[in-house]
Amino acid sequence: MSSSSEKRRCAETERVALYALDALDAHEATTMQAHLADCAQCRGELAALRRVVDNFANWPTEVLRPSHSPWERLAKRLAEETGQPPLAVPERWAEPEWEEVAPGIRCKLLATDADNRRVSMLVQLAPGIQYPPHRHAGVEELHLLDGELWIGDRKLRPGDYNRGEPGAVDRRVWSETGCTCILVTSTADEIL
């Protein structure tokens, strides 16, 4: 038999952590906000979790992403304990830099597939900038992250997707507001 001082745990308590990390979709977050208005237990859980999340946000990046040396030390220790040669230390991934490829147009190369002549990149257009007219050498896929982008007479908003077929021509691509998109395209596109 449980004592009267023990509280029953709210069924929504587990989801409070997802809410604190902004990991719920918009509908779930709205539902959780309504629940928090009525549940003191979950409000207390959220307050405790927010302190932890806020503390992590203030940690220096070298603590969250340790240097290469711990991996080297671990590989050496494993080799000593197993009598096997040391494992190769994984290469540390370096965040690519933004590069201004034309006035008002910046790109951050994410991946290159040289065999298939494809690239994946983030592209930013400054407000009022037009991307040069071009012919697609292969399929072009664009997912708009923020801002607005016009491709011909189609206006894209955040979350919109556009697929350009091989041989298609984009005569006018521009952004009045400025925008950022993910672009997967051919390196053989022809600028017109």
SENU-643671 format. One record per residue (C-alpha): x, y, z; residue in three letters. Coordinates in nm, 2 decimals. Example, Ala and Ser with C-alpha at 12.3 -4.5 7.8 and 13.67 -1.06 7.14 Angstrom:
<pts>
+--------+--------+--------+-----+
|     xx |     yy |     zz | res |
+--------+--------+--------+-----+
|   1.23 |  -0.45 |   0.78 | ALA |
|   1.37 |  -0.11 |   0.71 | SER |
+--------+--------+--------+-----+
</pts>
This chain:
<pts>
+--------+--------+--------+-----+
|     xx |     yy |     zz | res |
+--------+--------+--------+-----+
|   0.00 |   0.00 |   0.00 | MET |
|   0.15 |   0.34 |  -0.09 | SER |
|   0.17 |   0.62 |   0.15 | SER |
|  -0.03 |   0.94 |   0.10 | SER |
|   0.29 |   1.14 |   0.05 | SER |
|   0.36 |   0.95 |  -0.27 | GLU |
|   0.21 |   1.11 |  -0.58 | LYS |
|   0.09 |   0.93 |  -0.88 | ARG |
|   0.30 |   1.00 |  -1.18 | ARG |
|   0.12 |   1.19 |  -1.46 | CYS |
|   0.11 |   0.99 |  -1.78 | ALA |
|   0.24 |   1.30 |  -1.98 | GLU |
|   0.56 |   1.34 |  -1.77 | THR |
|   0.77 |   1.15 |  -2.02 | GLU |
|   0.66 |   1.39 |  -2.30 | ARG |
|   0.76 |   1.69 |  -2.09 | VAL |
|   1.13 |   1.62 |  -2.17 | ALA |
|   1.05 |   1.62 |  -2.54 | LEU |
|   0.87 |   1.95 |  -2.50 | TYR |
|   1.17 |   2.10 |  -2.31 | ALA |
|   1.40 |   2.01 |  -2.59 | LEU |
|   1.16 |   2.15 |  -2.86 | ASP |
|   1.13 |   1.80 |  -3.01 | ALA |
|   0.75 |   1.80 |  -3.04 | LEU |
|   0.58 |   1.90 |  -3.36 | ASP |
|   0.36 |   2.21 |  -3.35 | ALA |
|   0.03 |   2.02 |  -3.27 | HIS |
|   0.19 |   1.81 |  -3.00 | GLU |
|   0.36 |   2.13 |  -2.85 | ALA |
|   0.02 |   2.31 |  -2.84 | THR |
|  -0.14 |   2.00 |  -2.67 | THR |
|   0.14 |   1.99 |  -2.42 | MET |
|   0.10 |   2.37 |  -2.34 | GLN |
|  -0.26 |   2.31 |  -2.27 | ALA |
|  -0.17 |   2.01 |  -2.04 | HIS |
|   0.09 |   2.22 |  -1.86 | LEU |
|  -0.17 |   2.48 |  -1.77 | ALA |
|  -0.36 |   2.21 |  -1.58 | ASP |
|  -0.08 |   1.99 |  -1.44 | CYS |
|   0.14 |   2.12 |  -1.16 | ALA |
|   0.35 |   1.80 |  -1.16 | GLN |
|   0.44 |   1.84 |  -1.53 | CYS |
|   0.51 |   2.22 |  -1.48 | ARG |
|   0.75 |   2.13 |  -1.20 | GLY |
|   0.92 |   1.87 |  -1.42 | GLU |
|   0.94 |   2.12 |  -1.70 | LEU |
|   1.10 |   2.38 |  -1.47 | ALA |
|   1.36 |   2.13 |  -1.36 | ALA |
|   1.44 |   2.02 |  -1.72 | LEU |
|   1.46 |   2.38 |  -1.85 | ARG |
|   1.74 |   2.45 |  -1.60 | ARG |
|   1.94 |   2.15 |  -1.73 | VAL |
|   1.87 |   2.24 |  -2.10 | VAL |
|   1.97 |   2.60 |  -2.03 | ASP |
|   2.29 |   2.49 |  -1.86 | ASN |
|   2.39 |   2.27 |  -2.16 | PHE |
|   2.33 |   2.57 |  -2.40 | ALA |
|   2.59 |   2.76 |  -2.21 | ASN |
|   2.86 |   2.49 |  -2.21 | TRP |
|   3.17 |   2.56 |  -2.42 | PRO |
|   3.17 |   2.36 |  -2.74 | THR |
|   3.51 |   2.20 |  -2.65 | GLU |
|   3.33 |   2.02 |  -2.36 | VAL |
|   3.04 |   1.90 |  -2.58 | LEU |
|   3.28 |   1.81 |  -2.87 | ARG |
|   3.59 |   1.67 |  -2.72 | PRO |
|   3.92 |   1.71 |  -2.90 | SER |
|   4.07 |   1.43 |  -3.11 | HIS |
|   4.31 |   1.31 |  -2.83 | SER |
|   4.05 |   1.11 |  -2.63 | PRO |
|   3.99 |   0.89 |  -2.93 | TRP |
|   4.36 |   0.84 |  -2.98 | GLU |
|   4.40 |   0.75 |  -2.61 | ARG |
|   4.11 |   0.51 |  -2.63 | LEU |
|   4.25 |   0.34 |  -2.94 | ALA |
|   4.59 |   0.30 |  -2.78 | LYS |
|   4.44 |   0.15 |  -2.46 | ARG |
|   4.22 |  -0.09 |  -2.65 | LEU |
|   4.53 |  -0.20 |  -2.85 | ALA |
|   4.73 |  -0.26 |  -2.53 | GLU |
|   4.45 |  -0.46 |  -2.37 | GLU |
|   4.37 |  -0.67 |  -2.67 | THR |
|   4.72 |  -0.71 |  -2.81 | GLY |
|   4.58 |  -0.59 |  -3.15 | GLN |
|   4.71 |  -0.30 |  -3.36 | PRO |
|   4.55 |   0.03 |  -3.27 | PRO |
|   4.22 |   0.11 |  -3.44 | LEU |
|   4.22 |   0.39 |  -3.69 | ALA |
|   4.09 |   0.71 |  -3.52 | VAL |
|   3.79 |   0.85 |  -3.70 | PRO |
|   3.85 |   1.17 |  -3.88 | GLU |
|   3.68 |   1.46 |  -3.71 | ARG |
|   3.41 |   1.62 |  -3.93 | TRP |
|   3.47 |   1.98 |  -3.99 | ALA |
|   3.17 |   2.21 |  -4.05 | GLU |
|   3.20 |   2.35 |  -4.41 | PRO |
|   3.23 |   2.73 |  -4.45 | GLU |
|   3.00 |   2.95 |  -4.63 | TRP |
|   3.14 |   3.08 |  -4.96 | GLU |
|   3.02 |   3.38 |  -5.16 | GLU |
|   2.99 |   3.24 |  -5.51 | VAL |
|   2.84 |   3.56 |  -5.66 | ALA |
|   2.73 |   3.89 |  -5.52 | PRO |
|   2.44 |   3.81 |  -5.27 | GLY |
|   2.47 |   3.44 |  -5.32 | ILE |
|   2.64 |   3.22 |  -5.06 | ARG |
|   2.68 |   2.84 |  -5.06 | CYS |
|   2.78 |   2.58 |  -4.81 | LYS |
|   2.89 |   2.26 |  -4.98 | LEU |
|   2.76 |   1.96 |  -4.78 | LEU |
|   2.84 |   1.66 |  -5.00 | ALA |
|   2.99 |   1.59 |  -5.34 | THR |
|   2.93 |   1.28 |  -5.56 | ASP |
|   3.20 |   1.32 |  -5.83 | ALA |
|   3.11 |   0.99 |  -6.00 | ASP |
|   2.75 |   1.11 |  -6.06 | ASN |
|   2.84 |   1.48 |  -6.09 | ARG |
|   2.60 |   1.57 |  -5.80 | ARG |
|   2.63 |   1.81 |  -5.51 | VAL |
|   2.42 |   1.88 |  -5.20 | SER |
|   2.45 |   2.23 |  -5.05 | MET |
|   2.29 |   2.50 |  -4.85 | LEU |
|   2.23 |   2.81 |  -5.06 | VAL |
|   2.14 |   3.16 |  -4.94 | GLN |
|   2.01 |   3.44 |  -5.15 | LEU |
|   2.02 |   3.79 |  -5.01 | ALA |
|   1.70 |   4.00 |  -5.05 | PRO |
|   1.64 |   4.11 |  -5.41 | GLY |
|   1.90 |   3.88 |  -5.56 | ILE |
|   1.84 |   3.67 |  -5.87 | GLN |
|   2.01 |   3.34 |  -5.94 | TYR |
|   2.14 |   3.32 |  -6.30 | PRO |
|   1.91 |   3.15 |  -6.56 | PRO |
|   2.03 |   2.79 |  -6.61 | HIS |
|   1.94 |   2.46 |  -6.77 | ARG |
|   1.93 |   2.15 |  -6.55 | HIS |
|   2.18 |   1.87 |  -6.65 | ALA |
|   2.01 |   1.63 |  -6.41 | GLY |
|   1.73 |   1.63 |  -6.15 | VAL |
|   1.74 |   1.94 |  -5.93 | GLU |
|   1.58 |   1.91 |  -5.59 | GLU |
|   1.53 |   2.22 |  -5.37 | LEU |
|   1.38 |   2.24 |  -5.02 | HIS |
|   1.32 |   2.59 |  -4.89 | LEU |
|   1.42 |   2.64 |  -4.53 | LEU |
|   1.34 |   3.01 |  -4.47 | ASP |
|   1.23 |   3.32 |  -4.66 | GLY |
|   1.05 |   3.32 |  -4.99 | GLU |
|   1.18 |   3.21 |  -5.33 | LEU |
|   1.03 |   3.25 |  -5.68 | TRP |
|   1.11 |   2.99 |  -5.95 | ILE |
|   0.94 |   3.13 |  -6.26 | GLY |
|   0.59 |   3.21 |  -6.15 | ASP |
|   0.58 |   2.97 |  -5.85 | ARG |
|   0.64 |   3.12 |  -5.51 | LYS |
|   0.79 |   2.89 |  -5.25 | LEU |
|   0.76 |   2.93 |  -4.88 | ARG |
|   0.94 |   2.76 |  -4.59 | PRO |
|   0.89 |   2.39 |  -4.61 | GLY |
|   0.81 |   2.39 |  -4.99 | ASP |
|   0.98 |   2.15 |  -5.23 | TYR |
|   1.06 |   2.20 |  -5.59 | ASN |
|   1.18 |   1.94 |  -5.84 | ARG |
|   1.34 |   2.04 |  -6.17 | GLY |
|   1.37 |   1.78 |  -6.44 | GLU |
|   1.68 |   1.72 |  -6.66 | PRO |
|   1.68 |   1.97 |  -6.95 | GLY |
|   1.43 |   2.21 |  -6.78 | ALA |
|   1.53 |   2.57 |  -6.79 | VAL |
|   1.49 |   2.81 |  -6.49 | ASP |
|   1.48 |   3.15 |  -6.65 | ARG |
|   1.40 |   3.35 |  -6.33 | ARG |
|   1.49 |   3.24 |  -5.98 | VAL |
|   1.49 |   3.52 |  -5.72 | TRP |
|   1.41 |   3.62 |  -5.37 | SER |
|   1.25 |   3.94 |  -5.26 | GLU |
|   1.29 |   3.86 |  -4.89 | THR |
|   1.62 |   3.66 |  -4.90 | GLY |
|   1.61 |   3.29 |  -4.84 | CYS |
|   1.80 |   2.97 |  -4.74 | THR |
|   1.74 |   2.64 |  -4.91 | CYS |
|   1.89 |   2.29 |  -4.94 | ILE |
|   1.98 |   2.22 |  -5.30 | LEU |
|   2.07 |   1.89 |  -5.46 | VAL |
|   2.17 |   1.93 |  -5.82 | THR |
|   2.41 |   1.84 |  -6.10 | SER |
|   2.75 |   2.00 |  -6.12 | THR |
|   2.70 |   2.00 |  -6.50 | ALA |
|   2.41 |   2.25 |  -6.50 | ASP |
|   2.45 |   2.51 |  -6.78 | GLU |
|   2.44 |   2.88 |  -6.70 | ILE |
|   2.25 |   3.06 |  -6.98 | LEU |
+--------+--------+--------+-----+
</pts>
